[in-house]
Amino acid sequence: MSQFCPCGSTRNYADCCQPLHLGQAVAETAEQLMRSRYSAYALKLAPYLVQTWSQRERANNSQADIQQWAEQTIWLKLEIISTDYSADDFHFVEFSAQYLHQGKRWLMQENSRFCMEDGQWRYLDGDVKEHQLLPELKRNDPCPCGSGKKFKKCHMLLSS
């Protein structure tokens, strides 16, 4: 049985973000890196998140802090809103993500900036455009992850 990638690509994890997480491939675009970082948060892969941060920002984000945040958060859905590859120095990916944190559902929309370092895309920083508390999910609501399952049979199990 195959497992869909948490990044929302509709591809199997093994054919999508896993090769990047395992160091078997590198992101070819800023969007691909964005998706792989989202999946790494969803799968609690703090070492990958640290590795894909730009050198300039890496020291400000400890692996322990990232791991702690990941352990307390359940990522539900990623949507890529737009990409901008027009600048030579930086590429931008605007996205929205839904997540559960401390029993509450949140929506965050960010315009992320990526830079090229040593031939690889790295996350530099982002401007949060929106961060809001969403209505509580009821047990029988469809899970926002897109699985087609009711929340109680999907991500609610992870939040218990």
VMD Tcl script that draws the C-alpha trace (Angstrom):
set ca {
  {0.00 0.00 0.00}
  {1.39 3.42 -0.92}
  {1.39 6.47 1.29}
  {0.64 9.89 -0.17}
  {3.23 12.53 0.51}
  {2.26 15.02 3.24}
  {3.18 17.91 0.90}
  {-0.11 17.55 -0.97}
  {1.43 16.69 -4.34}
  {-0.79 13.55 -4.66}
  {2.40 11.55 -5.33}
  {3.62 8.74 -3.13}
  {6.00 9.86 -0.40}
  {8.68 7.47 -1.73}
  {8.52 9.20 -5.13}
  {8.20 12.75 -3.82}
  {9.82 14.14 -0.66}
  {11.42 11.00 0.79}
  {14.46 11.00 -1.55}
  {15.19 14.58 -0.44}
  {14.74 13.67 3.23}
  {17.14 10.74 2.82}
  {19.76 12.81 1.00}
  {19.31 10.79 -2.21}
  {18.26 13.90 -4.17}
  {18.26 17.68 -3.81}
  {15.43 20.09 -4.49}
  {15.52 21.38 -8.05}
  {13.23 24.34 -7.32}
  {12.28 26.52 -4.38}
  {8.77 25.03 -4.48}
  {10.14 21.51 -4.26}
  {12.22 22.54 -1.23}
  {9.16 24.22 0.31}
  {7.12 21.04 -0.11}
  {9.91 18.88 1.32}
  {10.27 21.18 4.35}
  {6.52 21.05 4.99}
  {6.66 17.24 4.80}
  {9.64 17.27 7.16}
  {7.61 19.27 9.68}
  {4.69 16.87 9.27}
  {6.99 13.86 9.75}
  {9.00 15.53 12.55}
  {12.33 15.42 10.70}
  {14.14 18.26 12.46}
  {17.62 17.39 11.10}
  {16.37 17.92 7.54}
  {14.82 21.25 8.48}
  {18.08 22.46 10.00}
  {20.05 21.23 6.98}
  {17.79 23.07 4.51}
  {17.88 26.40 6.35}
  {20.26 29.00 4.93}
  {23.62 29.28 6.67}
  {22.72 32.83 7.69}
  {19.61 31.72 9.62}
  {20.63 28.23 10.74}
  {22.19 29.41 14.01}
  {18.92 31.10 15.01}
  {16.92 27.86 14.80}
  {18.19 25.02 16.95}
  {17.38 21.45 16.07}
  {16.00 20.94 19.60}
  {13.58 23.88 19.23}
  {12.46 22.69 15.79}
  {11.94 19.15 17.08}
  {9.95 20.39 20.07}
  {7.67 22.47 17.82}
  {7.25 19.53 15.44}
  {6.32 17.17 18.27}
  {3.60 19.58 19.45}
  {2.14 20.25 15.99}
  {0.08 18.18 13.58}
  {0.23 19.47 10.03}
  {-3.00 19.04 8.08}
  {-2.72 20.66 4.67}
  {-0.34 22.60 2.45}
  {-1.48 24.74 -0.47}
  {0.96 26.49 -2.79}
  {-0.57 29.84 -3.73}
  {2.12 31.16 -6.06}
  {5.78 30.97 -7.01}
  {8.04 33.77 -8.19}
  {11.32 32.81 -9.82}
  {11.89 36.16 -11.56}
  {14.72 37.41 -9.32}
  {18.19 35.97 -9.81}
  {19.21 36.08 -6.14}
  {16.03 34.82 -4.47}
  {12.99 32.75 -5.33}
  {9.66 33.08 -3.51}
  {6.93 30.59 -2.68}
  {3.69 31.80 -1.17}
  {1.77 29.09 0.66}
  {-0.92 28.47 3.22}
  {-0.83 25.67 5.75}
  {-3.32 24.36 8.26}
  {-2.12 22.75 11.44}
  {-3.24 21.70 14.90}
  {-1.33 23.07 17.88}
  {-2.35 22.61 21.51}
  {-5.77 21.37 20.39}
  {-6.52 24.36 18.17}
  {-6.58 24.57 14.37}
  {-4.57 27.35 12.75}
  {-4.06 28.75 9.27}
  {-0.78 30.37 8.35}
  {-0.06 32.08 5.05}
  {3.52 33.00 4.31}
  {5.62 34.30 1.45}
  {8.86 32.34 1.86}
  {12.20 33.44 0.44}
  {14.74 30.93 -0.79}
  {18.36 31.39 -1.80}
  {20.94 29.27 -3.57}
  {23.89 28.14 -1.41}
  {26.59 25.80 -2.64}
  {24.39 24.79 -5.56}
  {21.34 23.92 -3.43}
  {18.16 25.75 -2.55}
  {17.87 26.82 1.08}
  {15.07 28.44 3.05}
  {16.11 31.94 4.07}
  {13.09 33.54 5.71}
  {9.44 34.37 5.23}
  {6.88 37.09 5.69}
  {3.79 35.81 7.46}
  {0.84 37.41 5.70}
  {-1.86 35.79 7.82}
  {-1.96 33.70 10.96}
  {-5.38 32.98 12.35}
  {-7.28 30.61 14.53}
  {-9.80 28.57 12.53}
  {-13.10 27.12 13.72}
  {-12.79 23.90 15.68}
  {-13.16 20.72 13.66}
  {-16.00 18.43 14.70}
  {-15.47 14.68 14.79}
  {-17.60 14.03 11.69}
  {-16.23 16.93 9.61}
  {-14.16 15.98 6.57}
  {-10.47 16.01 7.47}
  {-8.83 19.09 5.90}
  {-5.88 16.97 4.74}
  {-7.91 15.81 1.75}
  {-7.89 12.11 2.62}
  {-11.66 11.87 2.17}
  {-11.97 10.51 5.69}
  {-13.84 12.04 8.58}
  {-11.63 13.98 10.97}
  {-12.24 11.39 13.73}
  {-10.81 8.62 11.49}
  {-7.84 10.64 10.28}
  {-5.85 13.42 11.98}
  {-8.01 13.51 15.12}
  {-6.40 10.18 16.01}
  {-2.98 11.86 15.93}
  {-4.11 14.71 18.16}
  {-5.33 12.47 20.97}
}
mol new
graphics top color blue
foreach p $ca { graphics top sphere $p radius 0.5 }
foreach p [lrange $ca 0 end-1] q [lrange $ca 1 end] { graphics top cylinder $p $q radius 0.2 }
display resetview
